[in-house]
């Protein structure tokens, strides 16, 4: 297994192909939970866990069950069911052991089930023809990219809250403009990873 290829996949998923800021998946929790750094971090850790577990479960199911039996067309339904079961597991664990975080995340925790970033990662792993190891690295990188976006945007939103923008920009408009500017900054990483780790 080529270690360099794994590093390129990892760094590419975090910076270049960031699912939130570059591919615009998972925007709902990105905008909903990023007001508070603690909640943003907690949500991101839950998403990383679900991404890793969903990838570990969906990759073998795709290759050893769906593809071999000509059931590839059921991919999306099966993947959503697996993700929903994993989110239920995370929700149960948080409710029992980390009640404060469970209460803080509120409605956004069950929304991980429909977080298209999680589903997008599992489907992209199959579409790109990644091996199991490459898929796990991509899932980890995508989760870390989600965490990075959430933490950075949480800091941006804390500055927005203390500023006094024009009346027409207050609330959602200034939040969306800030997210767009942050997203543009990540476009600058395109090609950097391949050049750093290329042959």
N, C-alpha and C positions, 0 to 999 in steps of 0.2 A: 504494500500500500504506500503510495506516494505522500509523504508527510507534507511536502510543499503544496500539493493540491488541496489537502485538508485545511491548511492555513489560509489559502486563497479563498476557499469556500467560507470559512469562519469569518475572516475579515470582510469579505465581500457582503456577507449577510448582515453584518453589523453596520457597515458604513455605506457601501455602494448600493446594495439592493435592499435598503432598510424598508421593511414592510409598511411602516407607518408613514415615514417621511418621503419615501421614493415611490412606493407602490400604492399608497393611500388605502391600506387595509387596516382594520382595527381602529378606525377613527372615533367610534363611539366611546370606548373607555379612555382613549387618548384625550378627548375633550372633556369627558365627564369626571374623571378621577384625578386629573393632573393639577387641581387647585392646591392640594396638600401633598408635600413631598413624602410623608410617611405612607399615606394611602396609595400614592403613585408607585412607590417602591413595593409595597405589599401586593398590589395588583400585578405588577410586573413579574414578581417572583412566582405568583400563582400562574401567570401566563407561560413563563418559562417551563415550569413543571408540567403543565398541560401539553405544551408543544412537544417536549421531550417524550412524555408518555404516549401521546397520540402518535408520534412518529414511530416509536418502538412497537406500537400495536398495529398501525395501519400498513406499514411497509410489508411485513410478512403476510398479512391478510391479502394485500393486493397481489403479491407475486405467487403465493402458494395456494390461495383459495380462489380469488376472483379471476385472475388471468388464466389459471389452469382449467377452470370450469366454464370459461367463456362468459363470465359474469361481470366484465369490466364496466359495463354500463351502470352497475349498481354502486360504483365507487363513491359518489357524493353522499348517497343515503347512508351507506355503511360507515363512512368516515364521520359523518355528523352524529350518528348513534354512538360511536366510540368516544368522540369528544364529549358528548353529553354525559356519558357514564363517568368519564374522568373528572369532569367539572363537578358532578354530584359528589364524587369522592373528596375532592378538594374542599367543597362547601361543607361537607360533614366534618372533616378534620378541623377546619377553621372554626366552625361553630362549637366544637367540643373543646379545642385546646387554645385557640387565639380568638376569643369572643370579641375583643375590642376591634380587631381588624375586620372580623366578620361583619360587625355592625357598621363600621365605617364604609366598607365597600358597598353594602346595601344591595341595590338592584343590579349593580354592575358586575357582581360576582357571577350570578346566573347568566349574564350576557356573554361570558367567555364562551358559552356553548355556541352562540351565534357569532362569535368574533371571527370575522372572515380572515383575519391574519393567521389564526391557528389552522383553519381549514385550508387556507392558501398555501401554507408551508407544507402540509401533508400532501396536497395535490401536486405542488411544484416539485417535491422530491421524486415523485413518480414520473412526472412529465420530463424532468431533466435527466432521467435515467441514472440517478445516483445509486450507489451501493448502499447497504444498510449503514455502514460506518459514515459514509459521506452524508447520508440523510440525517443521522443523529447530529453530526457537526453542523449541518445547515440549520437544523432545528434549534440547536444551542445558540448559534450566531444570530438567528432571527429573534430568539427570545431576548438575547443580550441587546440587540438593536432596539427592540421594543422598550426595554428598560432604559437604555440611553436616551431615547426620544422622550420618554415619560419624565425622566429626571431633569433633562435640560428644559423641557417645556414647563415643568413645575416651577423651575427657577424664573423663567420668563414671565409666567403668570403671576408670581409673587411681586415682580416689579410692576406689572400692569395694574395690579390691585392698588399699589401705592401711588400710581400716577394719576393725572387728571386729564384724560384725553377729551377732545371735543364731544359734545353731547351725542352727536350722531354716531360716534365710534364706540361709545360705552357698551359694555356687555359683550355679546357674541361677535359683533363686527371686529373689534380690536383683537379679540382672541383668534379669529380666523385669519386676520392679516398677519398676526405674529406667527401663527402656525405656518403660513405660506412662506414667510421670510426664513423661518427655521428650515423648512423643506428645501428651499433654494440653496441654502448653505451646504446641504448634504449632496447636492448635485455636483459639487466641486470635487468629490472623492472619486468620480467616475474615471477609470483608467489608472488611478494611483496604485491600487492594490496589485494589479497585474504587473505593473512596472517595478514595484518594490520586490515582489517575490518571483518575478519571471526569470526565465533562464538567462 
